[in-house]
């Protein structure tokens, strides 16, 4: 039990009044959670349902063992709830100071943290392999650069989501959730119109960045990578993706009052 740890993300504050927990977060909204599970709380300091809420909404993260313990303590968690707790509860969260100009460096930091090492390792392995077989310098440069195009296009995609969220929702809106397998912008409840605009901004910027990469490509490897990234971003405005589903939200729909980390994801 002493291994149960919960890490509340920066700028997230939890206050308790009896069974009610008020969670304030400048990047999203103020959340109110009424605990209905038996006390005492978990060793991490909160009841199981409140802990699950924090994890599922990108307000806190925890090691895998803690997430499993929380799910077991809930007893009746659905498969969807389990998946969300693991997906967002295991992600790092990156915030940016007030304003729009801070969004770009914060996005670059987040994307580099999430996939920079993997891109560098792939590029290095390919470079060493090509050098060992005596490949042409131009070919080596072309193939070595290709993995980094993912970082460029993904950064453009997420920065556009974030910049649009701040222009529509306020100077403190939004934070990025990053894990090895996913990336998403978490932001507060808003109108269907704003949600559509925020959702569309990411794929639009991603398409523009991929097209630019294709135009400036060094050779076939970077060209092919840029084309694939362009196709992925085009799919981002279809119902196959979270962005596409948000972009196609009916005008008469209602926003969920909680944070929506899956609303602008990749």
TISEKOL-927342 format. One record per residue (C-alpha): residue number from 1; x, y, z. Coordinates in steps of 0.001 Angstrom, whole numbers, m for minus. Layout:
! residues N
R num      c1      c2      c3
R NUM       X       Y       Z
...
! end
This chain:
! residues 266
R num      c1      c2      c3
R   1       0       0       0
R   2    2880    2353     634
R   3    3636    2142   m3092
R   4     394    3948   m4031
R   5    1557    7295   m5393
R   6    m342   10081   m7137
R   7    1329   13090   m8769
R   8    m962   16099   m9112
R   9      34   18126  m12177
R  10    1350   21693  m11699
R  11   m1348   24389  m11439
R  12   m3941   21801  m10379
R  13   m5292   22307   m6841
R  14   m7636   19976   m4952
R  15   m9709   21199   m1993
R  16  m11970   18990     112
R  17  m15166   19882    1927
R  18  m16674   16745    3403
R  19  m17390   14359     550
R  20  m17049   17128   m2061
R  21  m13776   17813   m3829
R  22  m13231   21025   m5789
R  23  m10472   20761   m8374
R  24   m9228   24025   m9853
R  25   m7048   24015  m12949
R  26   m6186   27134  m14940
R  27   m5776   25131  m18146
R  28   m9256   23603  m18080
R  29  m12112   24381  m15697
R  30  m13111   24096  m12048
R  31  m14269   20549  m11388
R  32  m16505   19434   m8539
R  33  m16494   15751   m7626
R  34  m18732   14174   m4994
R  35  m17138   11040   m3597
R  36  m19491    8115   m3117
R  37  m16986    5409   m2223
R  38  m16402    4280    1379
R  39  m13709    5989    3401
R  40  m10881    5929    4411
R  41   m9203    7185    1242
R  42   m6371    5461    m593
R  43   m2837    5983     765
R  44   m2345    8660   m1911
R  45   m4775   10864      69
R  46   m7983   10766   m1995
R  47  m10900    8345   m2346
R  48  m10728    5900   m5242
R  49  m13398    7641   m7347
R  50  m11771   11067   m6936
R  51   m8352    9603   m7778
R  52   m9839    7932  m10864
R  53  m11384   11254  m11921
R  54   m8043   13050  m11589
R  55   m6284   10404  m13668
R  56   m8962   10087  m16351
R  57   m9142   13852  m16921
R  58   m5422   14482  m17195
R  59   m5264   16304  m13862
R  60   m2793   13871  m12274
R  61    m605   10936  m13214
R  62     461    7797  m11415
R  63    2654    4722  m11929
R  64    1064    1652  m13461
R  65     805     m86  m10089
R  66   m1161    2835   m8653
R  67   m3505    2970  m11638
R  68   m4219    m741  m11306
R  69   m4879    m339   m7575
R  70   m7312    2522   m8235
R  71   m9193     466  m10830
R  72   m9390   m2495   m8449
R  73  m10669    m219   m5674
R  74  m13477    1049   m7934
R  75  m14651   m2570   m8462
R  76  m17242   m1618  m11109
R  77  m14995     266  m13569
R  78  m16007    m316  m17188
R  79  m13454   m1272  m19874
R  80  m13674    2277  m21260
R  81  m12993    3795  m17830
R  82  m10041    1476  m17331
R  83   m8601    2426  m20711
R  84   m8992    6160  m20076
R  85   m7423    5948  m16615
R  86   m4405    4154  m18031
R  87   m4113    6342  m21129
R  88   m4291    9761  m19510
R  89   m3216    8775  m16019
R  90     123    7620  m17376
R  91     798   10741  m19447
R  92    3093   13669  m18723
R  93    1441   17087  m18796
R  94    3065   20210  m20250
R  95    1757   23694  m19505
R  96    2708   27105  m20860
R  97    2779   30526  m19173
R  98     m39   32955  m19920
R  99    m358   34171  m23488
R 100     m16   32751  m26977
R 101    3666   33342  m27678
R 102    4641   30819  m24990
R 103    2668   28024  m26642
R 104    5171   27294  m29417
R 105    8240   26646  m27203
R 106    6084   24669  m24759
R 107    4806   22500  m27616
R 108    8312   21918  m28952
R 109    9471   20909  m25474
R 110    6575   18479  m25078
R 111    6995   16850  m28491
R 112   10772   16575  m28074
R 113   10312   15018  m24642
R 114    7805   12522  m25981
R 115    9460   11378  m29200
R 116   12750   13240  m29634
R 117   14910   10406  m28300
R 118   13143    7816  m30464
R 119   13596    9950  m33590
R 120   17265   10526  m32785
R 121   17914    6814  m32182
R 122   16208    5807  m35441
R 123   18093    8477  m37370
R 124   21425    7449  m35824
R 125   20920    3743  m36538
R 126   19979    4461  m40149
R 127   22934    6804  m40599
R 128   25447    4311  m39186
R 129   23992    1523  m41340
R 130   24161    3590  m44524
R 131   27691    4778  m43802
R 132   28815    1192  m43205
R 133   27607     153  m46660
R 134   29142    3204  m48339
R 135   25903    4950  m49310
R 136   25912    8312  m51037
R 137   26092   11343  m48729
R 138   22915   12856  m50186
R 139   21007    9627  m49555
R 140   22315    9428  m45994
R 141   21207   12996  m45266
R 142   17791   12373  m46821
R 143   17083    9222  m44800
R 144   18591   10573  m41566
R 145   16340   13636  m41681
R 146   13102   11737  m42353
R 147   12322   10693  m38721
R 148   12518   14306  m37547
R 149    9759   15372  m39934
R 150    7301   13635  m37610
R 151    8342   15955  m34794
R 152    7991   19045  m37008
R 153    4531   18176  m38308
R 154    3243   16967  m34937
R 155    4496   20143  m33248
R 156    2695   22263  m35854
R 157    m480   20219  m35349
R 158    m536   20491  m31558
R 159     628   24113  m31437
R 160   m2253   25064  m33725
R 161   m4725   23315  m31406
R 162   m3232   25125  m28425
R 163   m2988   28569  m30019
R 164   m6591   28314  m31177
R 165   m7747   27217  m27733
R 166   m6064   30230  m26154
R 167   m7513   32602  m28736
R 168  m11039   31228  m28134
R 169  m10994   30317  m24426
R 170   m8512   32647  m22767
R 171   m4770   33196  m22226
R 172   m4339   30283  m19801
R 173   m6357   27650  m21654
R 174   m4981   24270  m22562
R 175   m2207   21859  m21634
R 176    m620   18999  m23553
R 177    m768   15394  m22384
R 178    2096   13334  m23773
R 179    2876    9627  m23583
R 180    4890    7283  m25789
R 181    1760    6394  m27753
R 182    m412    9494  m27803
R 183    m596   13265  m27586
R 184   m3625   15428  m26833
R 185   m4619   18905  m25780
R 186   m6745   19083  m22642
R 187   m8964   22137  m22314
R 188  m12156   23156  m20570
R 189  m15790   22913  m21513
R 190  m16772   25203  m24371
R 191  m19349   25681  m27132
R 192  m19634   23231  m30035
R 193  m18478   26020  m32380
R 194  m15268   26589  m30420
R 195  m14682   22859  m30146
R 196  m14966   22483  m33915
R 197  m12590   25373  m34583
R 198   m9997   24033  m32114
R 199  m10295   20536  m33593
R 200   m9918   21668  m37211
R 201   m6924   23912  m36483
R 202   m4618   20968  m35731
R 203   m5062   18947  m38953
R 204   m5058   22155  m41013
R 205   m1694   23237  m39593
R 206    m379   19681  m39851
R 207   m1311   19558  m43547
R 208     401   22896  m44171
R 209    3559   21756  m42355
R 210    3616   18431  m44229
R 211    3199   20191  m47581
R 212    6060   22542  m46736
R 213    8234   19573  m45760
R 214    7398   17889  m49067
R 215    8350   21021  m51028
R 216   11673   21314  m49181
R 217   12403   17575  m49177
R 218   15986   16485  m49798
R 219   15029   13295  m51603
R 220   12632   10349  m51814
R 221   12755    9423  m48116
R 222   11790   12853  m46803
R 223    9265   13263  m49615
R 224    7581    9946  m48798
R 225    7562   10750  m45073
R 226    6012   14164  m45716
R 227    3322   12637  m47955
R 228    2438   10037  m45312
R 229    2189   12754  m42656
R 230      m2   14791  m45002
R 231   m2365   11854  m45452
R 232   m2530   11287  m41693
R 233   m3502   14921  m41129
R 234   m6119   14757  m43876
R 235   m7623   11777  m42034
R 236   m7678   14050  m38975
R 237  m10796   15777  m40255
R 238  m12727   12530  m40680
R 239  m14764   10624  m38040
R 240  m11907    8105  m37795
R 241  m10077   10429  m35379
R 242  m10918   12382  m32226
R 243  m10248   15652  m34067
R 244  m12592   14650  m36854
R 245  m15366   13663  m34459
R 246  m15037   16987  m32643
R 247  m14959   18877  m35947
R 248  m18220   17203  m36954
R 249  m19963   17866  m33611
R 250  m23605   18839  m34339
R 251  m24479   22474  m33640
R 252  m27143   21515  m31103
R 253  m24862   19281  m29041
R 254  m23870   20100  m25486
R 255  m20359   20219  m24080
R 256  m19248   17920  m21318
R 257  m18531   19933  m18163
R 258  m15311   18079  m17438
R 259  m11944   18356  m19085
R 260  m11787   16738  m22499
R 261   m8266   15426  m23114
R 262   m9389   13400  m26097
R 263  m10933   16377  m27858
R 264   m7810   17523  m29661
R 265   m5520   14590  m29916
R 266   m3121   12841  m32237
! end
